[in-house]
Amino acid sequence: MWLASPGLKVYLGLGETDMRKSIDGLCILVSKQLIQDPLSGHMFIFCNRRRTIMKILYWDTNGFCLWQKDSSQPVP
């Protein structure tokens, strides 16, 4: 089970994101597009153009976590 820290903030990357990006590419987006520190411990969420794939980037105490959710139906 994952417990969120009390000061956790969630940032949503606006627009579309190339879902081929992995941790390094998403960290660059966090730094340049969201103007945030990827090592801050906050969650950063990115979606593809059709909104059928979502990736969440999160820095834990000893490394990055990258979660991906695929959906066969687009979100209305």
QUIKA-V623688 format. One record per residue. N is the residue number from 1. RES is the residue in three letters. PHI is phi as a letter, one per 40 degrees, with the letter a starting at -180 (NA if undefined). OMEGA is omega in whole degrees, -180 to 180 (999 if undefined). D_CENTER is the distance of its C-alpha to the mean C-alpha in Angstrom with 2 decimals. Layout:
n: (N/N)
res: (RES/RES)
phi: (PHI/PHI)
omega: (OMEGA/OMEGA)
d_center: (D_CENTER/D_CENTER)
//
This chain:
n: (1/2/3/4/5/6/7/8/9/10/11/12/13/14/15/16/17/18/19/20/21/22/23/24/25/26/27/28/29/30/31/32/33/34/35/36/37/38/39/40/41/42/43/44/45/46/47/48/49/50/51/52/53/54/55/56/57/58/59/60/61/62/63/64/65/66/67/68/69/70/71/72/73/74/75/76)
res: (MET/TRP/LEU/ALA/SER/PRO/GLY/LEU/LYS/VAL/TYR/LEU/GLY/LEU/GLY/GLU/THR/ASP/MET/ARG/LYS/SER/ILE/ASP/GLY/LEU/CYS/ILE/LEU/VAL/SER/LYS/GLN/LEU/ILE/GLN/ASP/PRO/LEU/SER/GLY/HIS/MET/PHE/ILE/PHE/CYS/ASN/ARG/ARG/ARG/THR/ILE/MET/LYS/ILE/LEU/TYR/TRP/ASP/THR/ASN/GLY/PHE/CYS/LEU/TRP/GLN/LYS/ASP/SER/SER/GLN/PRO/VAL/PRO)
phi: (NA/b/b/c/c/c/c/c/b/b/b/b/c/c/g/c/b/c/c/c/c/b/d/c/c/c/c/c/c/c/c/c/c/c/f/b/c/c/c/c/g/c/c/b/b/b/b/c/c/c/f/b/b/b/b/b/b/a/c/c/c/b/i/c/b/b/b/b/b/b/b/c/b/c/c/c)
omega: (-179/179/179/177/-176/-178/-176/173/180/-180/179/176/-179/-179/-178/180/175/-175/173/180/176/-175/-178/-180/179/175/177/177/179/-178/-172/-175/-178/-178/179/178/-180/-180/-175/-176/177/179/179/-174/-180/179/175/-176/-177/-179/177/179/178/175/178/178/-175/176/175/-175/-177/178/-179/169/178/179/177/177/176/178/-180/-180/177/178/-179/999)
d_center: (19.14/16.22/17.24/15.12/16.73/18.74/17.12/13.47/11.79/8.84/7.81/7.40/7.67/11.16/12.88/12.20/10.10/11.98/10.62/12.91/10.69/10.10/9.13/11.63/10.81/7.18/8.89/11.46/9.53/8.42/12.11/13.86/12.32/11.02/13.69/12.07/12.45/9.66/12.32/12.77/11.56/9.40/6.08/3.47/3.11/4.89/8.32/11.39/14.72/16.29/13.44/14.25/11.09/7.64/4.85/2.98/3.67/6.85/10.24/13.15/16.74/17.37/14.30/10.65/9.34/7.29/7.74/8.72/10.88/13.65/16.16/19.51/20.05/18.25/17.38/20.28)
//
